[in-house]
Amino acid sequence: MWDFADNQELAGIRAIYEAGGIVGAVCHGPAALVNIKLSDGEYLVANKTVAAFTN
């Protein structure tokens, strides 16, 4: 889980989201979404409700 936030392969989620795709994550997967920035510089999760497990 700790390496998800900076994983460059997972950063490809941005392209899926910006193309109108649906992005979802389960269990510890939301950790992959926290550092993804969109083309406009906003974080993918900005102003969205995200649920995940705590440590």
C-alpha positions as CSV (number, residue, x, y, z in Angstrom):
1,M,0.0,0.0,0.0
2,W,2.8,2.5,0.8
3,D,4.2,2.5,-2.7
4,F,0.8,3.0,-4.4
5,A,0.8,6.8,-3.9
6,D,3.9,7.4,-5.9
7,N,3.6,4.6,-8.5
8,Q,4.0,6.0,-12.0
9,E,2.1,3.1,-13.6
10,L,-0.9,3.8,-11.5
11,A,-0.7,7.5,-12.5
12,G,-2.2,6.3,-15.8
13,I,-5.5,6.4,-13.9
14,R,-5.6,10.1,-14.8
15,A,-6.0,9.3,-18.5
16,I,-8.9,7.0,-17.8
17,Y,-10.7,9.5,-15.6
18,E,-10.1,12.4,-18.1
19,A,-11.5,10.3,-20.9
20,G,-14.7,9.9,-19.0
21,G,-13.9,6.5,-17.5
22,I,-15.0,5.4,-14.1
23,V,-12.3,5.0,-11.5
24,G,-12.8,2.8,-8.4
25,A,-10.7,1.2,-5.8
26,V,-11.3,-1.4,-3.1
27,C,-9.6,-2.0,0.3
28,H,-6.2,-0.4,0.3
29,G,-6.5,0.6,-3.4
30,P,-7.6,4.2,-2.7
31,A,-4.0,4.9,-1.6
32,A,-3.2,4.8,-5.3
33,L,-5.5,7.8,-5.9
34,V,-4.2,10.3,-3.4
35,N,-1.3,11.8,-5.5
36,I,-2.9,11.7,-8.9
37,K,-3.2,15.2,-10.4
38,L,-5.4,16.0,-13.4
39,S,-4.3,18.1,-16.4
40,D,-5.5,21.2,-14.7
41,G,-3.3,20.6,-11.6
42,E,-6.2,19.6,-9.3
43,Y,-5.9,16.3,-7.4
44,L,-8.2,13.6,-8.7
45,V,-9.8,13.2,-5.3
46,A,-10.2,16.9,-4.6
47,N,-13.8,17.7,-3.5
48,K,-14.8,14.1,-3.7
49,T,-15.8,11.7,-0.9
50,V,-13.3,8.9,-0.6
51,A,-13.6,6.0,1.8
52,A,-10.7,3.7,2.7
53,F,-9.2,1.7,5.6
54,T,-7.1,3.6,8.1
55,N,-3.8,2.0,9.2
